[in-house]
Amino acid sequence: MKISFPLLSALSMTGALLVSCGKNEAPQQNPMAAAVPVNTYTVTQERVVGTDTYPGTVVPLNEVELRPQVSGYISQIFVKDGQRVTKGQKLYEIDRTKYQAAYNQAQANVRSAQANLNRVQKDLERYENLAKQDAIARQRVDYARADVANAQAQVAVARAQVASASTDLGYSIINAPFSGTIGISQVRVGSQVSPGQTLLNTISSDGPTGVDIVINEQELPRFNRLQQGNQPDSLFTLTLSNGSTYAHTGKLTAIDRAVGLQSGTITVRVSFPNPDRQLVSGMTVNVNVLNQDIGEQVTFPYKAVTEQLGEYFVYVVQGDSAVQQNVKLGTRFQEKIVAREGLKAGQVIVVEGIQKLRQGAKVQVGAPQAGAGAAPAAGGR
């Protein structure tokens, strides 16, 4: 049989193409999964003091704006700015001249009305005696009784005017409603003031001071339990703006009446002693609240955590593979975090090389990282 040269060339090229295609498809038919190089960590138990931290604002438990109840000009100021005052102490005086005159006039009106009442009462007694002897018309006695009733009403009106004038005269002196610290005066001697409008000053109570924090509504059941149960002394602590720890511990005293419709949050008030006046109204502080992560807890490096759709998991090494394990996270401190659920001490987890891992992937373990010693106090939310 005789085969032409062009036909032989075509058959040769077709064979080469088939061999080439076969070589390209071979890896897909027999994949070889390469092991991912990773570093691991052996989960340990450590002693932890877990706290949740909330930003807070110092608020006095009792604070009042001082505003006048009568008009006039300031004639005297009895205290210095920032001075500590006691309940009932004089603070400001509004010119009393017209109020004293009005009071004196009202008292004079009472005396006049009382004298008129005494006169008509005597007339009535005389007319009633004459009426018993039929020596006077009965109508005249009735008129005398009406005059007495009218005079009694005039006395009552005059006494009410005295009370009103006395109140205005008293309002011309502004006294401290409670013991505390007064702020910087907003008026000076000679300033004109109007009732209920002009701010004279603000006074804040000394003693225990409140710190307000805002919590999410999901945390409300926890704080309700804290309020109703026995609160340990170290449950609430303060960290000041300079990083120092406040010397006194606090106590949960109040939870606001309602959750904000827009924010979904609610205000909680914690009371702290303030003997040295370190806590000043308006200060920003951090309130530390002990949580459930107290004592021996399972801990691991936070960098081992991966999040997917709001859930957290780590890769646990089983044999030569890495398996995803869901975990419930607790308090984070420094580079570590508490595992409340999902992990046990002694398990080996991946801490480096996580980005290349998938569920069940083969791993090539490098030098493991040993667990550290006792952890410091934990904090954060």
C-alpha positions as a Markdown table, in Angstrom:
| # | Residue | x | y | z |
|---|---|---|---|---|
| 1 | Met | 0.0 | 0.0 | 0.0 |
| 2 | Lys | 1.3 | 3.4 | -1.0 |
| 3 | Ile | 0.7 | 6.4 | 1.3 |
| 4 | Ser | 1.3 | 9.9 | 0.1 |
| 5 | Phe | 3.7 | 12.2 | 1.9 |
| 6 | Pro | 1.0 | 15.0 | 2.6 |
| 7 | Leu | -1.3 | 12.4 | 4.2 |
| 8 | Leu | 1.5 | 11.1 | 6.4 |
| 9 | Ser | 2.4 | 14.7 | 7.6 |
| 10 | Ala | -1.3 | 15.3 | 8.5 |
| 11 | Leu | -1.5 | 12.2 | 10.6 |
| 12 | Ser | 1.7 | 13.0 | 12.4 |
| 13 | Met | 0.5 | 16.5 | 13.4 |
| 14 | Thr | -2.9 | 15.1 | 14.6 |
| 15 | Gly | -1.0 | 12.6 | 16.8 |
| 16 | Ala | 1.1 | 15.4 | 18.3 |
| 17 | Leu | -1.9 | 17.5 | 19.1 |
| 18 | Leu | -3.6 | 14.6 | 20.9 |
| 19 | Val | -0.5 | 13.9 | 22.9 |
| 20 | Ser | -0.2 | 17.6 | 23.8 |
| 21 | Cys | -3.9 | 17.8 | 24.9 |
| 22 | Gly | -3.5 | 14.7 | 27.0 |
| 23 | Lys | -0.6 | 16.2 | 28.8 |
| 24 | Asn | -2.6 | 19.4 | 29.7 |
| 25 | Glu | -5.6 | 17.5 | 31.0 |
| 26 | Ala | -3.6 | 15.1 | 33.1 |
| 27 | Pro | -3.2 | 17.3 | 36.3 |
| 28 | Gln | -7.0 | 18.0 | 36.4 |
| 29 | Gln | -7.7 | 14.3 | 36.4 |
| 30 | Asn | -5.2 | 13.6 | 39.2 |
| 31 | Pro | -4.9 | 16.6 | 41.4 |
| 32 | Met | -2.1 | 16.6 | 44.0 |
| 33 | Ala | -3.0 | 18.9 | 47.0 |
| 34 | Ala | 0.1 | 20.6 | 48.3 |
| 35 | Ala | 0.4 | 21.0 | 52.1 |
| 36 | Val | 0.0 | 24.6 | 53.4 |
| 37 | Pro | 2.9 | 25.7 | 55.6 |
| 38 | Val | 1.5 | 27.0 | 58.9 |
| 39 | Asn | 2.6 | 27.8 | 62.5 |
| 40 | Thr | 0.6 | 26.6 | 65.4 |
| 41 | Tyr | -0.2 | 27.3 | 69.0 |
| 42 | Thr | -1.2 | 25.0 | 71.8 |
| 43 | Val | -4.2 | 26.3 | 73.6 |
| 44 | Thr | -3.7 | 26.8 | 77.3 |
| 45 | Gln | -5.6 | 27.8 | 80.4 |
| 46 | Glu | -4.6 | 31.0 | 82.2 |
| 47 | Arg | -5.8 | 33.0 | 85.2 |
| 48 | Val | -7.8 | 35.9 | 83.9 |
| 49 | Val | -9.7 | 38.9 | 85.5 |
| 50 | Gly | -12.0 | 39.9 | 82.6 |
| 51 | Thr | -13.6 | 43.3 | 82.4 |
| 52 | Asp | -15.8 | 45.1 | 79.9 |
| 53 | Thr | -14.9 | 48.8 | 79.5 |
| 54 | Tyr | -17.5 | 51.5 | 78.8 |
| 55 | Pro | -16.8 | 55.3 | 78.2 |
| 56 | Gly | -18.6 | 57.3 | 80.9 |
| 57 | Thr | -19.3 | 60.8 | 81.9 |
| 58 | Val | -19.1 | 62.2 | 85.5 |
| 59 | Val | -22.4 | 63.7 | 86.6 |
| 60 | Pro | -23.2 | 65.1 | 90.1 |
| 61 | Leu | -26.0 | 63.3 | 91.9 |
| 62 | Asn | -27.5 | 66.7 | 92.8 |
| 63 | Glu | -26.9 | 69.8 | 90.6 |
| 64 | Val | -29.0 | 72.9 | 90.5 |
| 65 | Glu | -29.0 | 76.0 | 88.3 |
| 66 | Leu | -29.5 | 79.1 | 90.4 |
| 67 | Arg | -32.0 | 81.6 | 88.8 |
| 68 | Pro | -33.8 | 84.5 | 90.5 |
| 69 | Gln | -37.5 | 84.5 | 91.3 |
| 70 | Val | -37.8 | 88.3 | 91.4 |
| 71 | Ser | -36.4 | 91.1 | 89.2 |
| 72 | Gly | -33.9 | 93.8 | 90.1 |
| 73 | Tyr | -30.2 | 94.3 | 90.1 |
| 74 | Ile | -27.6 | 92.3 | 92.0 |
| 75 | Ser | -26.6 | 94.4 | 95.1 |
| 76 | Gln | -24.3 | 91.9 | 96.8 |
| 77 | Ile | -22.5 | 88.6 | 96.1 |
| 78 | Phe | -21.5 | 86.7 | 99.3 |
| 79 | Val | -19.3 | 83.9 | 97.9 |
| 80 | Lys | -16.3 | 83.5 | 95.7 |
| 81 | Asp | -16.2 | 81.5 | 92.4 |
| 82 | Gly | -15.7 | 77.8 | 93.1 |
| 83 | Gln | -16.2 | 78.1 | 96.8 |
| 84 | Arg | -17.7 | 75.2 | 98.9 |
| 85 | Val | -20.9 | 76.3 | 100.5 |
| 86 | Thr | -23.3 | 74.9 | 103.1 |
| 87 | Lys | -27.1 | 74.5 | 102.9 |
| 88 | Gly | -28.9 | 77.8 | 103.6 |
| 89 | Gln | -25.8 | 80.0 | 103.1 |
| 90 | Lys | -26.3 | 83.4 | 101.5 |
| 91 | Leu | -25.1 | 83.5 | 97.9 |
| 92 | Tyr | -26.6 | 86.5 | 96.1 |
| 93 | Glu | -28.7 | 89.5 | 97.1 |
| 94 | Ile | -31.1 | 91.4 | 94.7 |
| 95 | Asp | -31.8 | 95.0 | 95.6 |
| 96 | Arg | -34.4 | 94.7 | 98.4 |
| 97 | Thr | -35.6 | 98.3 | 98.6 |
| 98 | Lys | -38.9 | 98.0 | 96.8 |
| 99 | Tyr | -39.6 | 94.5 | 98.2 |
| 100 | Gln | -39.0 | 95.7 | 101.8 |
| 101 | Ala | -41.3 | 98.7 | 101.1 |
| 102 | Ala | -44.0 | 96.4 | 99.7 |
| 103 | Tyr | -43.8 | 94.2 | 102.8 |
| 104 | Asn | -44.1 | 97.2 | 105.2 |
| 105 | Gln | -47.1 | 98.5 | 103.3 |
| 106 | Ala | -48.8 | 95.1 | 103.4 |
| 107 | Gln | -48.3 | 94.9 | 107.2 |
| 108 | Ala | -49.8 | 98.4 | 107.6 |
| 109 | Asn | -52.8 | 97.2 | 105.5 |
| 110 | Val | -53.3 | 94.3 | 107.9 |
| 111 | Arg | -53.2 | 96.6 | 110.9 |
| 112 | Ser | -55.8 | 98.9 | 109.3 |
| 113 | Ala | -58.1 | 96.0 | 108.3 |
| 114 | Gln | -57.8 | 94.5 | 111.8 |
| 115 | Ala | -58.7 | 97.9 | 113.4 |
| 116 | Asn | -61.8 | 98.2 | 111.1 |
| 117 | Leu | -62.8 | 94.6 | 112.0 |
| 118 | Asn | -62.6 | 95.4 | 115.7 |
| 119 | Arg | -64.8 | 98.5 | 115.3 |
| 120 | Val | -67.6 | 96.7 | 113.4 |
| 121 | Gln | -67.5 | 93.8 | 115.8 |
| 122 | Lys | -68.2 | 96.2 | 118.7 |
| 123 | Asp | -71.0 | 97.8 | 116.7 |
| 124 | Leu | -72.5 | 94.4 | 116.1 |
| 125 | Glu | -72.4 | 93.5 | 119.8 |
| 126 | Arg | -74.1 | 96.8 | 120.7 |
| 127 | Tyr | -76.8 | 96.3 | 118.1 |
| 128 | Glu | -77.5 | 92.7 | 119.2 |
| 129 | Asn | -78.0 | 93.9 | 122.8 |
| 130 | Leu | -80.4 | 96.6 | 121.7 |
| 131 | Ala | -82.2 | 94.0 | 119.5 |
| 132 | Lys | -82.9 | 91.9 | 122.6 |
| 133 | Gln | -84.7 | 94.8 | 124.1 |
| 134 | Asp | -86.6 | 95.5 | 120.8 |
| 135 | Ala | -84.9 | 98.9 | 120.9 |
| 136 | Ile | -83.5 | 98.8 | 117.3 |
| 137 | Ala | -84.7 | 97.6 | 114.0 |
| 138 | Arg | -83.7 | 94.0 | 113.1 |
| 139 | Gln | -82.5 | 95.1 | 109.7 |
| 140 | Arg | -79.8 | 97.3 | 111.4 |
| 141 | Val | -78.4 | 94.2 | 113.1 |
| 142 | Asp | -78.3 | 92.3 | 109.8 |
| 143 | Tyr | -76.3 | 95.2 | 108.3 |
| 144 | Ala | -73.9 | 95.1 | 111.2 |
| 145 | Arg | -73.3 | 91.4 | 110.7 |
| 146 | Ala | -72.6 | 92.0 | 107.0 |
| 147 | Asp | -70.1 | 94.7 | 107.9 |
| 148 | Val | -68.3 | 92.3 | 110.2 |
| 149 | Ala | -68.1 | 89.6 | 107.5 |
| 150 | Asn | -66.8 | 92.2 | 105.0 |
| 151 | Ala | -64.2 | 93.4 | 107.5 |
| 152 | Gln | -63.0 | 89.8 | 108.2 |
| 153 | Ala | -62.5 | 89.3 | 104.4 |
| 154 | Gln | -60.5 | 92.5 | 104.2 |
| 155 | Val | -58.2 | 91.2 | 107.0 |
| 156 | Ala | -57.7 | 88.0 | 105.1 |
| 157 | Val | -56.8 | 89.8 | 101.9 |
| 158 | Ala | -54.4 | 92.1 | 103.8 |
| 159 | Arg | -52.7 | 89.0 | 105.4 |
| 160 | Ala | -52.4 | 87.4 | 102.0 |
| 161 | Gln | -50.7 | 90.5 | 100.7 |
| 162 | Val | -48.3 | 90.3 | 103.6 |
| 163 | Ala | -47.5 | 86.7 | 102.7 |
| 164 | Ser | -46.9 | 87.6 | 99.0 |
| 165 | Ala | -44.7 | 90.6 | 99.9 |
| 166 | Ser | -42.8 | 88.4 | 102.4 |
| 167 | Thr | -42.1 | 85.8 | 99.7 |
| 168 | Asp | -40.8 | 88.4 | 97.3 |
| 169 | Leu | -38.6 | 89.9 | 100.0 |
| 170 | Gly | -37.3 | 86.4 | 100.8 |
| 171 | Tyr | -36.6 | 85.7 | 97.1 |
| 172 | Ser | -34.4 | 88.7 | 97.0 |
| 173 | Ile | -31.8 | 86.7 | 98.9 |
| 174 | Ile | -30.6 | 83.5 | 97.1 |
| 175 | Asn | -29.5 | 80.8 | 99.5 |
| 176 | Ala | -27.7 | 77.5 | 98.8 |
| 177 | Pro | -30.3 | 74.8 | 98.5 |
| 178 | Phe | -27.8 | 72.2 | 99.7 |
| 179 | Ser | -24.2 | 71.8 | 100.6 |
| 180 | Gly | -21.8 | 71.6 | 97.7 |
| 181 | Thr | -19.5 | 73.5 | 95.4 |
| 182 | Ile | -20.6 | 76.6 | 93.6 |
| 183 | Gly | -19.3 | 77.3 | 90.1 |
| 184 | Ile | -18.2 | 80.5 | 88.4 |
| 185 | Ser | -20.7 | 83.4 | 88.8 |
| 186 | Gln | -22.5 | 84.4 | 85.6 |
| 187 | Val | -23.4 | 87.8 | 87.0 |
| 188 | Arg | -21.6 | 90.6 | 88.8 |
| 189 | Val | -22.8 | 93.3 | 91.3 |
| 190 | Gly | -25.0 | 95.7 | 89.4 |
| 191 | Ser | -26.2 | 93.2 | 86.8 |
| 192 | Gln | -29.9 | 93.3 | 86.0 |
| 193 | Val | -31.7 | 90.0 | 86.4 |
| 194 | Ser | -35.1 | 88.7 | 85.4 |
| 195 | Pro | -37.2 | 86.1 | 87.2 |
| 196 | Gly | -36.6 | 82.6 | 86.0 |
| 197 | Gln | -34.4 | 83.7 | 83.1 |
| 198 | Thr | -31.0 | 85.0 | 84.2 |
| 199 | Leu | -28.6 | 82.2 | 85.2 |
| 200 | Leu | -26.7 | 83.3 | 88.3 |
| 201 | Asn | -24.6 | 80.2 | 88.9 |
| 202 | Thr | -24.7 | 76.4 | 89.3 |
| 203 | Ile | -24.2 | 74.5 | 92.5 |
| 204 | Ser | -23.2 | 70.8 | 92.6 |
| 205 | Ser | -23.4 | 68.5 | 95.6 |
| 206 | Asp | -20.2 | 67.0 | 97.1 |
| 207 | Gly | -20.0 | 63.5 | 98.3 |
| 208 | Pro | -20.9 | 60.5 | 96.1 |
| 209 | Thr | -20.8 | 61.3 | 92.4 |
| 210 | Gly | -22.5 | 59.5 | 89.5 |
| 211 | Val | -20.9 | 58.2 | 86.3 |
| 212 | Asp | -23.3 | 57.6 | 83.4 |
| 213 | Ile | -22.5 | 54.9 | 80.8 |
| 214 | Val | -24.5 | 53.8 | 77.8 |
| 215 | Ile | -25.1 | 50.1 | 77.2 |
| 216 | Asn | -26.7 | 48.2 | 74.3 |
| 217 | Glu | -30.2 | 46.8 | 75.0 |
| 218 | Gln | -28.8 | 43.2 | 74.7 |
| 219 | Glu | -26.8 | 43.9 | 77.8 |
| 220 | Leu | -29.8 | 45.1 | 79.9 |
| 221 | Pro | -30.6 | 41.7 | 81.5 |
| 222 | Arg | -27.1 | 41.4 | 82.7 |
| 223 | Phe | -27.1 | 44.8 | 84.4 |
| 224 | Asn | -30.6 | 44.2 | 85.8 |
| 225 | Arg | -29.1 | 41.1 | 87.5 |
| 226 | Leu | -26.2 | 43.2 | 88.8 |
| 227 | Gln | -28.6 | 45.8 | 90.3 |
| 228 | Gln | -30.8 | 43.2 | 92.0 |
| 229 | Gly | -28.1 | 40.9 | 93.3 |
| 230 | Asn | -25.2 | 41.5 | 95.7 |
| 231 | Gln | -22.6 | 43.6 | 94.0 |
| 232 | Pro | -18.9 | 42.7 | 94.9 |
| 233 | Asp | -16.7 | 45.6 | 95.9 |
| 234 | Ser | -14.5 | 45.4 | 92.8 |
| 235 | Leu | -17.4 | 45.0 | 90.3 |
| 236 | Phe | -17.1 | 48.6 | 89.1 |
| 237 | Thr | -13.8 | 50.4 | 88.8 |
| 238 | Leu | -12.7 | 53.6 | 87.1 |
| 239 | Thr | -9.9 | 54.5 | 84.8 |
| 240 | Leu | -9.2 | 58.2 | 84.6 |
| 241 | Ser | -8.3 | 60.1 | 81.5 |
| 242 | Asn | -4.6 | 60.0 | 82.4 |
| 243 | Gly | -4.6 | 56.2 | 82.5 |
| 244 | Ser | -4.5 | 56.0 | 86.3 |
| 245 | Thr | -7.0 | 53.8 | 88.3 |
| 246 | Tyr | -9.4 | 55.6 | 90.6 |
| 247 | Ala | -8.9 | 54.6 | 94.2 |
| 248 | His | -12.6 | 53.9 | 95.0 |
| 249 | Thr | -14.9 | 51.3 | 93.6 |
| 250 | Gly | -18.5 | 52.0 | 92.5 |
| 251 | Lys | -22.0 | 50.6 | 92.9 |
| 252 | Leu | -24.8 | 50.4 | 90.3 |
| 253 | Thr | -27.5 | 52.8 | 91.5 |
| 254 | Ala | -29.9 | 53.4 | 88.6 |
| 255 | Ile | -30.9 | 52.2 | 85.1 |
| 256 | Asp | -32.8 | 54.6 | 82.9 |
| 257 | Arg | -36.6 | 54.0 | 82.4 |
| 258 | Ala | -36.5 | 53.3 | 78.7 |
| 259 | Val | -34.4 | 52.2 | 75.7 |
| 260 | Gly | -33.9 | 54.8 | 73.0 |
| 261 | Leu | -36.1 | 54.0 | 70.0 |
| 262 | Gln | -33.5 | 55.2 | 67.5 |
| 263 | Ser | -30.3 | 54.1 | 69.2 |
| 264 | Gly | -31.3 | 50.9 | 70.9 |
| 265 | Thr | -29.3 | 51.9 | 74.0 |
| 266 | Ile | -30.0 | 52.8 | 77.6 |
| 267 | Thr | -28.2 | 54.8 | 80.2 |
| 268 | Val | -26.9 | 53.2 | 83.4 |
| 269 | Arg | -25.6 | 55.2 | 86.4 |
| 270 | Val | -22.8 | 54.0 | 88.8 |
| 271 | Ser | -22.1 | 55.9 | 92.0 |
| 272 | Phe | -18.6 | 56.4 | 93.2 |
| 273 | Pro | -17.3 | 58.0 | 96.5 |
| 274 | Asn | -15.6 | 61.4 | 95.8 |
| 275 | Pro | -14.0 | 62.4 | 99.1 |
| 276 | Asp | -11.1 | 64.3 | 97.4 |
| 277 | Arg | -13.2 | 65.8 | 94.6 |
| 278 | Gln | -11.1 | 64.1 | 92.0 |
| 279 | Leu | -14.3 | 63.5 | 90.0 |
| 280 | Val | -15.5 | 66.7 | 88.5 |
| 281 | Ser | -18.8 | 67.1 | 86.7 |
| 282 | Gly | -18.4 | 66.6 | 82.9 |
| 283 | Met | -15.2 | 64.5 | 83.1 |
| 284 | Thr | -14.7 | 61.6 | 80.7 |
| 285 | Val | -13.7 | 58.4 | 82.3 |
| 286 | Asn | -13.7 | 54.6 | 81.5 |
| 287 | Val | -15.9 | 52.4 | 83.7 |
| 288 | Asn | -14.6 | 48.8 | 84.0 |
| 289 | Val | -17.2 | 46.1 | 84.8 |
| 290 | Leu | -16.2 | 42.6 | 85.8 |
| 291 | Asn | -17.5 | 40.0 | 83.4 |
| 292 | Gln | -17.8 | 36.2 | 83.5 |
| 293 | Asp | -14.2 | 35.6 | 82.4 |
| 294 | Ile | -12.9 | 35.3 | 86.0 |
| 295 | Gly | -10.3 | 32.7 | 87.1 |
| 296 | Glu | -8.9 | 29.9 | 85.0 |
| 297 | Gln | -9.9 | 30.4 | 81.4 |
| 298 | Val | -9.1 | 29.0 | 78.0 |
| 299 | Thr | -7.0 | 31.6 | 76.1 |
| 300 | Phe | -5.3 | 31.8 | 72.6 |
| 301 | Pro | -3.9 | 34.4 | 70.3 |
| 302 | Tyr | -6.5 | 36.7 | 68.8 |
| 303 | Lys | -4.8 | 36.6 | 65.4 |
| 304 | Ala | -5.9 | 33.0 | 65.0 |
| 305 | Val | -9.6 | 34.2 | 64.8 |
| 306 | Thr | -11.4 | 34.3 | 61.5 |
| 307 | Glu | -14.8 | 35.8 | 61.0 |
| 308 | Gln | -17.5 | 34.7 | 58.5 |
| 309 | Leu | -21.0 | 36.1 | 58.4 |
| 310 | Gly | -20.9 | 37.3 | 62.1 |
| 311 | Glu | -19.5 | 33.9 | 63.4 |
| 312 | Tyr | -16.0 | 33.3 | 64.6 |
| 313 | Phe | -13.9 | 30.3 | 64.1 |
| 314 | Val | -10.3 | 29.0 | 64.3 |
| 315 | Tyr | -8.5 | 26.2 | 62.4 |
| 316 | Val | -7.8 | 23.2 | 64.7 |
| 317 | Val | -5.0 | 20.9 | 63.6 |
| 318 | Gln | -6.1 | 17.2 | 63.4 |
| 319 | Gly | -3.4 | 14.9 | 62.1 |
| 320 | Asp | -2.1 | 16.5 | 59.0 |
| 321 | Ser | -5.3 | 18.6 | 58.2 |
| 322 | Ala | -6.8 | 21.8 | 59.5 |
| 323 | Val | -10.5 | 21.8 | 60.5 |
| 324 | Gln | -12.6 | 24.8 | 61.1 |
| 325 | Gln | -14.0 | 25.1 | 64.7 |
| 326 | Asn | -16.6 | 27.7 | 65.8 |
| 327 | Val | -15.7 | 29.5 | 69.0 |
| 328 | Lys | -17.5 | 31.9 | 71.3 |
| 329 | Leu | -15.2 | 34.7 | 72.2 |
| 330 | Gly | -14.8 | 36.4 | 75.5 |
| 331 | Thr | -12.6 | 39.1 | 76.9 |
| 332 | Arg | -9.7 | 40.3 | 74.8 |
| 333 | Phe | -6.5 | 41.3 | 76.6 |
| 334 | Gln | -3.2 | 42.4 | 74.9 |
| 335 | Glu | -2.7 | 39.9 | 72.0 |
| 336 | Lys | -4.9 | 37.2 | 73.4 |
| 337 | Ile | -8.6 | 36.5 | 73.9 |
| 338 | Val | -10.7 | 34.1 | 76.0 |
| 339 | Ala | -12.6 | 31.3 | 74.4 |
| 340 | Arg | -15.8 | 30.8 | 76.3 |
| 341 | Glu | -16.9 | 27.9 | 74.1 |
| 342 | Gly | -15.5 | 25.8 | 71.3 |
| 343 | Leu | -11.9 | 25.1 | 72.5 |
| 344 | Lys | -10.2 | 23.1 | 75.2 |
| 345 | Ala | -6.7 | 23.4 | 76.7 |
| 346 | Gly | -4.2 | 21.2 | 74.8 |
| 347 | Gln | -5.8 | 21.6 | 71.3 |
| 348 | Val | -3.4 | 22.8 | 68.6 |
| 349 | Ile | -4.6 | 25.7 | 66.4 |
| 350 | Val | -3.2 | 27.6 | 63.4 |
| 351 | Val | -1.9 | 31.1 | 64.1 |
| 352 | Glu | 0.0 | 31.8 | 60.9 |
| 353 | Gly | -0.8 | 30.9 | 57.4 |
| 354 | Ile | -4.6 | 31.1 | 57.9 |
| 355 | Gln | -5.1 | 33.1 | 54.7 |
| 356 | Lys | -4.3 | 30.1 | 52.5 |
| 357 | Leu | -6.3 | 27.5 | 54.4 |
| 358 | Arg | -9.7 | 25.9 | 53.6 |
| 359 | Gln | -11.8 | 23.4 | 55.5 |
| 360 | Gly | -9.9 | 20.1 | 55.6 |
| 361 | Ala | -6.7 | 21.5 | 53.9 |
| 362 | Lys | -3.5 | 19.6 | 54.4 |
| 363 | Val | -1.0 | 21.5 | 56.5 |
| 364 | Gln | 2.8 | 21.4 | 57.0 |
| 365 | Val | 3.3 | 22.4 | 60.6 |
| 366 | Gly | 6.3 | 24.6 | 61.5 |
| 367 | Ala | 7.7 | 25.3 | 64.9 |
| 368 | Pro | 4.8 | 25.4 | 67.4 |
| 369 | Gln | 4.4 | 28.5 | 69.6 |
| 370 | Ala | 4.1 | 27.6 | 73.3 |
| 371 | Gly | 1.4 | 29.1 | 75.5 |
| 372 | Ala | 2.5 | 31.9 | 77.8 |
| 373 | Gly | 2.3 | 32.0 | 81.6 |
| 374 | Ala | -0.3 | 33.7 | 83.7 |
| 375 | Ala | -2.2 | 36.5 | 81.9 |
| 376 | Pro | -2.6 | 40.0 | 83.3 |
| 377 | Ala | -6.0 | 41.5 | 84.1 |
| 378 | Ala | -8.1 | 41.4 | 80.9 |
| 379 | Gly | -10.1 | 44.3 | 79.6 |
| 380 | Gly | -12.0 | 45.4 | 76.6 |
| 381 | Arg | -15.2 | 44.7 | 75.0 |
